[in-house]
Amino acid sequence: MDSGFKDWTIEKSIGEGAFESCETLSNIILPNSLTTIEQNSFKACKSLTSITIPSKVTTIGNNAFQECFNIKHIDFTNCTK
């Protein structure tokens, strides 16, 4: 099954609702250059189980992970703010 996200580049920001309701998204590797996860970015990604927040992220918008019922682990260990 083609997810439609091949060759997608995320640099500094994940836009509002970028992956909203992407119910088959189970894993995502966020780049170290990321600074902002806007509101509703991953809302209703019901298969997402784990995410590591890069150290440069200073802003996570409202409801960024709302309805992500299967997230078991969010790693903030490299974040300082």
C-alpha positions as CSV (number, residue, x, y, z in Angstrom):
1,M,0.0,0.0,0.0
2,D,1.4,3.4,-1.0
3,S,1.2,5.9,1.9
4,G,1.6,8.9,-0.5
5,F,4.4,10.3,1.7
6,K,7.4,9.1,-0.4
7,D,10.2,11.7,-0.7
8,W,8.5,14.1,1.7
9,T,10.9,16.5,3.3
10,I,10.1,18.1,6.7
11,E,12.6,20.8,7.7
12,K,11.6,23.2,10.5
13,S,7.9,22.9,10.9
14,I,5.1,20.4,10.6
15,G,2.1,22.4,9.4
16,E,-1.3,22.6,10.9
17,G,-3.2,19.3,10.3
18,A,-0.3,17.9,8.1
19,F,-0.9,14.3,9.0
20,E,-4.4,14.7,10.5
21,S,-6.5,11.5,10.3
22,C,-3.7,9.5,8.6
23,E,-4.9,6.4,10.3
24,T,-2.2,4.1,8.9
25,L,0.7,6.2,10.1
26,S,2.4,4.1,12.8
27,N,5.9,5.4,12.9
28,I,7.6,8.7,11.9
29,I,11.2,9.9,12.2
30,L,11.3,13.6,12.8
31,P,14.4,15.5,11.7
32,N,16.7,17.1,14.2
33,S,16.1,20.5,12.5
34,L,12.4,20.5,13.5
35,T,11.4,23.4,15.7
36,T,7.6,23.5,15.5
37,I,4.8,20.9,15.5
38,E,1.7,22.9,14.7
39,Q,-1.8,22.3,16.0
40,N,-3.6,19.1,14.9
41,S,-0.4,18.0,13.1
42,F,-1.0,14.3,14.0
43,K,-4.6,14.5,15.3
44,A,-6.4,11.2,14.9
45,C,-3.4,9.2,13.7
46,K,-4.9,6.2,15.4
47,S,-2.0,3.8,14.5
48,L,0.8,6.0,15.8
49,T,2.4,4.2,18.8
50,S,5.6,6.1,19.5
51,I,7.3,9.4,18.7
52,T,10.6,11.1,19.6
53,I,10.5,14.8,19.8
54,P,13.8,16.3,18.5
55,S,15.8,18.6,20.8
56,K,15.2,21.8,18.8
57,V,11.4,21.6,19.1
58,T,10.2,24.6,21.2
59,T,6.5,24.6,20.2
60,I,3.9,21.9,20.1
61,G,0.5,23.3,19.1
62,N,-2.9,22.5,20.6
63,N,-4.3,19.1,19.9
64,A,-1.2,18.0,18.0
65,F,-1.7,14.5,19.2
66,Q,-5.4,14.5,20.1
67,E,-7.2,11.2,19.4
68,C,-3.8,9.3,19.0
69,F,-5.1,6.6,21.3
70,N,-2.4,4.1,20.7
71,I,0.6,6.3,21.6
72,K,2.4,4.4,24.3
73,H,5.7,6.4,24.3
74,I,6.7,10.0,23.7
75,D,10.4,10.6,24.1
76,F,11.4,14.2,25.2
77,T,14.8,13.1,26.6
78,N,16.8,15.4,24.3
79,C,14.6,18.4,24.7
80,T,15.8,21.3,26.9
81,K,12.8,23.7,26.7
